[in-house]
Amino acid sequence: MRPELFRIADVSAPAYFVLLLTGFLFATAAAAVFIISLYRKLEPHQKALKWALPLVLGGALGNLVDRVRYQHVIDFIDPYHYWPTFNVADIWIVAGVALMAIDMFTPRPKAVTVTDTSKAATTSAALEPDALDAPGPKARG
């Protein structure tokens, strides 16, 4: 018989609901505000973060919904002895964090610097042909 890689299990992670719910609500609200503010500041080349931030936010909100609705998070994917039990919201959080790491290690395009045009204008004026015809020592001829 072939061993199974994982099983579906009902593993409840109860907490001190009344005390911790306020903390979870505050932490999730703070994380949501932070993630939304980051998302609004993304640059067009940050494609990985455009996917990562909603995944993390969705996973956090999914776990919060479980915590509010059932007073605990329901973890049901159990890969037996080689990994802790988890749920779909945890998958989204991990996928989002992996995309954040990809964005962090992706090289950024180099910034374009603007040169001072007033210096360039005075330099080019000094090299005009009229400036070269100015009186000076005469060449021997």
Secondary structure, 3 states (H helix, E strand, C coil): CCCCCCEEEEEEEECCHHHHHHHHHHHHHHHHHHHHHHHHCCCCCCHHHHHHHHHHHHHHHHHHHHHHHHCEEEEEEECHHHCCCECHHHHHHHHHHHHHHHHHHCCCCCCCCCCCHHHHHHHHHHCCHHHHCCCCCCCCC
